[in-house]
Amino acid sequence: QVPLVESGGGLVQAGGSLRLSCAASGSIFSIDAMGWYRQAPGKQRELVATITSGGSTNYADSVKGRFTISRDNAKNTVYLQMNSLKPEDTAVYYCNADAYLWGTVVPGDYWGQGTQVTVSS
Protein backbone atom coordinates (compact mmCIF):
# COMPACT_ATOMS: atom_id res chain seq x y z
CA GLN A 1 0.00 0.00 0.00
CA VAL A 2 1.01 3.60 -0.60
CA PRO A 3 -0.62 6.02 1.78
CA LEU A 4 -1.13 9.44 0.22
CA VAL A 5 -1.56 12.19 2.78
CA GLU A 6 -3.06 15.44 1.49
CA SER A 7 -3.03 18.81 3.17
CA GLY A 8 -3.71 22.45 2.41
CA GLY A 9 -7.42 22.53 1.70
CA GLY A 10 -9.75 25.03 3.28
CA LEU A 11 -12.08 27.97 2.78
CA VAL A 12 -11.00 30.92 0.68
CA GLN A 13 -12.70 33.87 -0.97
CA ALA A 14 -12.97 34.11 -4.74
CA GLY A 15 -9.75 35.43 -6.19
CA GLY A 16 -7.69 33.94 -3.40
CA SER A 17 -5.05 31.21 -3.40
CA LEU A 18 -4.43 27.85 -1.80
CA ARG A 19 -1.61 25.35 -2.04
CA LEU A 20 -2.31 21.65 -1.76
CA SER A 21 0.35 19.10 -0.85
CA CYS A 22 0.32 15.32 -1.11
CA ALA A 23 3.05 13.11 0.28
CA ALA A 24 3.38 9.44 -0.60
CA SER A 25 4.92 6.98 1.82
CA GLY A 26 5.47 3.24 2.10
CA SER A 27 7.78 0.80 0.32
CA ILE A 28 8.02 2.89 -2.83
CA PHE A 29 10.59 2.09 -5.50
CA SER A 30 9.52 4.84 -7.87
CA ILE A 31 6.54 6.92 -8.87
CA ASP A 32 5.50 7.61 -12.44
CA ALA A 33 2.70 10.12 -12.86
CA MET A 34 1.21 12.02 -9.96
CA GLY A 35 -1.86 14.15 -10.19
CA TRP A 36 -4.80 15.94 -8.71
CA TYR A 37 -8.45 15.24 -9.38
CA ARG A 38 -11.55 16.84 -7.95
CA GLN A 39 -15.16 15.97 -7.36
CA ALA A 40 -17.88 18.52 -6.78
CA PRO A 41 -21.22 17.55 -5.22
CA GLY A 42 -23.40 15.72 -7.72
CA LYS A 43 -20.64 15.56 -10.32
CA GLN A 44 -18.15 12.98 -11.48
CA ARG A 45 -14.54 13.07 -10.46
CA GLU A 46 -12.50 15.01 -12.99
CA LEU A 47 -8.85 15.53 -13.79
CA VAL A 48 -7.32 18.78 -12.61
CA ALA A 49 -3.63 18.32 -13.42
CA THR A 50 -0.99 15.64 -13.77
CA ILE A 51 2.79 15.61 -13.79
CA THR A 52 5.21 12.89 -14.88
CA SER A 53 8.40 11.95 -13.09
CA GLY A 54 10.24 13.97 -15.75
CA GLY A 55 8.17 17.07 -15.08
CA SER A 56 5.79 17.06 -18.04
CA THR A 57 2.45 18.55 -17.06
CA ASN A 58 -1.13 18.38 -18.23
CA TYR A 59 -4.01 20.60 -17.10
CA ALA A 60 -7.75 20.69 -17.45
CA ASP A 61 -8.79 23.61 -19.62
CA SER A 62 -10.77 25.08 -16.73
CA VAL A 63 -7.64 25.59 -14.60
CA LYS A 64 -5.00 26.46 -17.19
CA GLY A 65 -3.23 29.68 -16.32
CA ARG A 66 -4.51 29.60 -12.73
CA PHE A 67 -3.23 26.33 -11.25
CA THR A 68 0.34 25.00 -11.24
CA ILE A 69 1.31 21.43 -10.45
CA SER A 70 4.81 20.55 -9.29
CA ARG A 71 6.55 17.70 -7.52
CA ASP A 72 9.58 16.90 -5.41
CA ASN A 73 10.72 13.44 -6.45
CA ALA A 74 13.11 13.13 -3.52
CA LYS A 75 10.19 13.61 -1.13
CA ASN A 76 7.59 11.72 -3.19
CA THR A 77 5.43 14.80 -2.89
CA VAL A 78 3.20 16.59 -5.36
CA TYR A 79 1.87 20.12 -4.99
CA LEU A 80 -0.97 22.11 -6.52
CA GLN A 81 -0.74 25.88 -6.37
CA MET A 82 -4.19 27.32 -6.99
CA ASN A 83 -4.50 31.02 -7.77
CA SER A 84 -7.44 33.18 -8.83
CA LEU A 85 -9.82 30.69 -7.31
CA LYS A 86 -13.45 30.70 -8.40
CA PRO A 87 -16.57 29.37 -6.67
CA GLU A 88 -16.77 26.66 -9.34
CA ASP A 89 -13.43 25.32 -8.09
CA THR A 90 -15.21 24.18 -4.93
CA ALA A 91 -14.77 20.42 -4.62
CA VAL A 92 -13.01 17.65 -2.80
CA TYR A 93 -9.52 17.39 -4.26
CA TYR A 94 -7.89 13.98 -4.47
CA CYS A 95 -4.24 13.13 -4.96
CA ASN A 96 -3.29 10.24 -7.24
CA ALA A 97 -0.04 8.39 -7.82
CA ASP A 98 1.08 5.57 -10.11
CA ALA A 99 3.70 3.95 -7.90
CA TYR A 100 5.96 0.92 -8.10
CA LEU A 101 6.52 -0.83 -4.82
CA TRP A 102 9.76 -2.69 -4.21
CA GLY A 103 9.58 -6.07 -5.94
CA THR A 104 6.79 -5.16 -8.36
CA VAL A 105 6.90 -4.64 -12.11
CA VAL A 106 3.43 -3.18 -12.54
CA PRO A 107 2.56 0.19 -11.00
CA GLY A 108 -0.30 0.45 -8.58
CA ASP A 109 -2.92 3.21 -8.76
CA TYR A 110 -3.18 4.93 -5.39
CA TRP A 111 -5.50 7.65 -4.09
CA GLY A 112 -5.52 10.00 -1.16
CA GLN A 113 -8.48 10.50 1.14
CA GLY A 114 -9.34 13.89 -0.32
CA THR A 115 -9.19 17.43 0.98
CA GLN A 116 -12.04 19.93 0.80
CA VAL A 117 -11.57 23.20 -1.06
CA THR A 118 -14.36 25.74 -0.72
CA VAL A 119 -14.34 29.03 -2.59
CA SER A 120 -16.87 31.61 -1.45
CA SER A 121 -18.20 34.30 -3.76
Salt bridges, closest charged atoms under 4 A:
GLU46 OE2 - ARG38 NE 2.72
ASP61 OD1 - LYS64 NZ 3.11
ASP89 OD1 - ARG38 NH1 2.97
ASP89 OD2 - ARG66 NH1 2.75
